[in-house]
Amino acid sequence: MPSSLLHRLGMAHPLIQAPMSGANTPALAAAVSRGGGLGSLGVGYTEPQAILDQAAQVRAQTDKPFALNLFVMPDTFEVDEAAVTRARERLDALMEREGLAVRTSRPPHWAPSFSDQFAALCEARPAVASFVFNLITPAQLRELRRRDIYVIGTATTVAEARAWAELGVDAVCVQGAEAGGHRGTFLHQPEEALIGLFALLPLTVRAVDIPVIAAGGIMDGRGMLAAEVLGAAASQIGTAFLTCPESAAADAWKHDLTQAEDHRVGTIRSFSGRAARGLQNRYTQAMHPYEAELPAYPVLNALTAPLRRAAGQAGRGDLVSEWCGQAAGLVRPMPAAELVNVLMDEYRAARKQIVA
Ligand SMILES: Cc1cc2nc3c(=O)[nH]c(=O)nc-3n(C[C@H](O)[C@H](O)[C@H](O)COP(=O)(O)O)c2cc1C
């Protein structure tokens, strides 16, 4: 039975390619949308003009709906200067020890302005806008509605899902603890909000009366069907798409995903200043003792950018953020269009098996 979400968005499949800032590309989103799912572009790190350019690039490749996704951030925030100085010392010392020739610097601004990004998103007018890290305001929701944009909020607990539903969005995406990338948590401490998808999904379906999208650890069609059985209107899948040729993940990252062990996938704060799930490596081990003293997102994210860039160029996967979900070991490198077909074949086969 096509859910209201699929019907409204004209999607053939209950499949959303997760927004993945730093790894997604217009080609990836377009391939998934063309294949009958919903492609997404996470543009949380992207300047407004580049948001418009990237949306145009998706449109040049498909006339199907796609989603743009933003990190909801205040435009101004307090910066703890002492923490910045300490973090720069620690990062510079690490880069020296590791033989990387760059050093930290103070960027002209810590992150793009959310208000300007939001205005660019409105101008780009995608069929779907999704948001993570906080609620948007009622006025922003009205702006989106005026443009007939379908709005999805991200939640990591039932309370957060209720908050989005009360705001009046069209759907909520629940991000289980398994999920790769940054945690969307905004009402709780990050460690309180690590609810497994098998618990979070049915709890949320009971609590809200809008479509619930499932995210976290879904790597194949069986997982998609399991999510549907637990009440999901669609599955939002990230990590499985990271090893597609259309993904911008570095080769070392793609390679490390194929070797990922579940117990090495942890929640890490030391790259960006915000809890995110990814592979533990040499960098995370070195910085772990200082996690509590490091500045918050987006300040730390900007400070670690030169290190991540230099390490990436040197092919040092052991020093860069390799975000992924807990089931990363199940990745199957193949073109995105093929992966969509494989996922849907598996989903249909699993459904047949259960019905029989
Ligand atoms: C590399 C990467 C980047 C991500 N960036 C975003 C983002 O920009 N916005 C967002 O809402 N979610 C982001 N996520 C989280 C996904 O939306 C989704 O919750 C997650 O990928 C689902 O778990 P899975 O990776 O196990 O499939 C990201 C995930 C990954 C792996």
The ligand as a MOL file (V3000), in Angstrom:
LIG
                    3D

  0  0  0     0  0            999 V3000
M  V30 BEGIN CTAB
M  V30 COUNTS 31 33 0 0 0
M  V30 BEGIN ATOM
M  V30 1 C 28.5960 10.4620 5.8610 0
M  V30 2 C 27.2660 10.7910 6.4570 0
M  V30 3 C 26.8480 12.1170 6.4630 0
M  V30 4 C 25.5840 12.4450 6.9780 0
M  V30 5 N 25.1490 13.7500 6.8950 0
M  V30 6 C 23.8670 14.0420 7.2450 0
M  V30 7 C 23.3190 15.3210 6.9810 0
M  V30 8 O 23.9690 16.2020 6.4120 0
M  V30 9 N 22.0460 15.5530 7.3670 0
M  V30 10 C 21.2690 14.5850 7.9660 0
M  V30 11 O 20.1070 14.8410 8.2820 0
M  V30 12 N 21.7630 13.3640 8.2180 0
M  V30 13 C 23.0330 13.0620 7.8620 0
M  V30 14 N 23.5090 11.8050 8.0740 0
M  V30 15 C 22.6630 10.8130 8.7620 0
M  V30 16 C 21.6930 10.1540 7.7920 0
M  V30 17 O 20.6300 11.0380 7.4760 0
M  V30 18 C 21.0430 8.8690 8.3590 0
M  V30 19 O 20.4790 9.1180 9.6120 0
M  V30 20 C 22.0360 7.7260 8.4860 0
M  V30 21 O 22.8890 7.6530 7.3740 0
M  V30 22 C 21.2660 6.4080 8.6160 0
M  V30 23 O 22.0890 5.3810 9.0740 0
M  V30 24 P 22.9890 4.4770 8.1120 0
M  V30 25 O 24.1500 5.3270 7.7400 0
M  V30 26 O 23.3540 3.3220 8.9630 0
M  V30 27 O 22.1430 4.1070 6.9110 0
M  V30 28 C 24.7650 11.4430 7.5630 0
M  V30 29 C 25.2100 10.1150 7.5590 0
M  V30 30 C 26.4370 9.7850 7.0090 0
M  V30 31 C 26.8720 8.3330 6.9940 0
M  V30 END ATOM
M  V30 BEGIN BOND
M  V30 1 1 1 2
M  V30 2 1 2 3
M  V30 3 2 2 30
M  V30 4 2 3 4
M  V30 5 1 4 5
M  V30 6 1 4 28
M  V30 7 2 5 6
M  V30 8 1 6 7
M  V30 9 1 6 13
M  V30 10 2 7 8
M  V30 11 1 7 9
M  V30 12 1 9 10
M  V30 13 2 10 11
M  V30 14 1 10 12
M  V30 15 2 12 13
M  V30 16 1 13 14
M  V30 17 1 14 15
M  V30 18 1 14 28
M  V30 19 1 15 16
M  V30 20 1 16 17
M  V30 21 1 16 18
M  V30 22 1 18 19
M  V30 23 1 18 20
M  V30 24 1 20 21
M  V30 25 1 20 22
M  V30 26 1 22 23
M  V30 27 1 23 24
M  V30 28 2 24 25
M  V30 29 1 24 26
M  V30 30 1 24 27
M  V30 31 2 28 29
M  V30 32 1 29 30
M  V30 33 1 30 31
M  V30 END BOND
M  V30 END CTAB
M  END
